Amino acid sequence: MKTTLERALAKALTEIVIWLDLSDDDVIGPEATMEVLEPVIALLQRLPGQDRQALADLISQFAQQETDPERQSTVIEAPETLGLLA
C-alpha cells in the first residue's frame, strides 16, 4: 500500500502531465512541454524498475477513476510518456 505522500505526489505528477498534454498549443507548445518533462523523465528512469512499475500502476489506478474521456486517455498514456515502461 502506498503512503499518502506517495499517492499525492503521483497524483500531482499525473495532473501536470494532463495539463501539459491538454493545454492549448498557444499556451505551451510541444517543445516547451518536452523541456518540462525531460528532466522528470530522466529522474524517473534512474529509479529501480520495481519503483517505476509501482508508479506506473498507481497512475493506471488514477486512469480508472477519471470520468472525462480525454483526461483518461492522457492518464492511460502517462506511464509511457514518463518513460516508466522503458
C-alpha positions in Angstrom: 0.0 0.0 0.0 1.3 3.4 -0.9 1.6 6.2 1.6 -0.5 9.3 1.5 2.6 11.2 0.4 3.4 8.8 -2.4 -0.2 8.9 -3.7 -0.3 12.7 -3.5 3.0 13.1 -5.4 1.9 10.6 -8.1 -1.4 12.4 -8.4 0.3 15.7 -8.7 2.7 14.4 -11.4 -0.3 13.0 -13.2 -2.1 16.3 -13.1 1.0 18.1 -14.5 1.1 15.6 -17.4 -2.6 16.1 -18.1 -2.3 19.9 -18.0 0.7 19.8 -20.4 -0.9 17.4 -22.8 -4.3 19.1 -22.9 -3.0 22.7 -22.9 -3.7 24.8 -26.0 -0.5 24.9 -28.1 -0.7 28.7 -27.8 -0.3 28.4 -24.0 2.6 25.9 -24.1 3.9 24.3 -27.2 5.2 20.7 -27.7 8.8 21.9 -27.4 8.2 23.6 -24.0 6.3 20.5 -22.8 9.3 18.3 -23.5 11.6 20.9 -21.8 9.5 20.4 -18.7 9.2 16.7 -18.9 12.7 15.7 -19.9 14.3 16.3 -16.5 11.4 14.5 -14.9 11.7 11.5 -17.2 15.5 11.4 -16.6 14.9 11.4 -12.9 12.2 8.7 -13.1 14.4 6.5 -15.3 17.0 6.4 -12.6 14.5 4.7 -10.2 14.8 0.9 -9.8 12.5 -1.0 -12.2 10.2 -2.1 -9.4 9.6 1.6 -8.3 9.0 2.7 -11.9 6.4 -0.2 -12.2 4.8 0.8 -8.9 4.4 4.4 -10.1 3.0 3.2 -13.4 0.5 1.0 -11.6 -0.6 3.9 -9.4 -1.0 6.2 -12.4 -3.1 3.4 -14.0 -5.3 3.4 -10.9 -5.9 7.2 -11.4 -6.9 6.5 -15.0 -9.6 4.1 -13.9 -11.0 6.9 -11.7 -11.1 9.5 -14.5 -14.6 10.3 -15.8 -13.5 12.6 -18.6 -12.5 10.5 -21.7 -9.9 13.0 -22.8 -8.2 13.2 -19.4 -8.5 9.4 -19.0 -6.7 8.9 -22.4 -3.9 11.1 -21.3 -3.5 9.3 -17.9 -3.5 5.9 -19.6 -0.6 7.1 -21.8 1.2 8.9 -18.9 3.4 5.9 -17.8 4.8 5.6 -21.3 5.1 9.4 -21.7 7.1 9.5 -18.4 9.4 6.6 -19.5 8.2 4.3 -16.7 7.7 1.4 -19.1 11.0 1.6 -20.8 
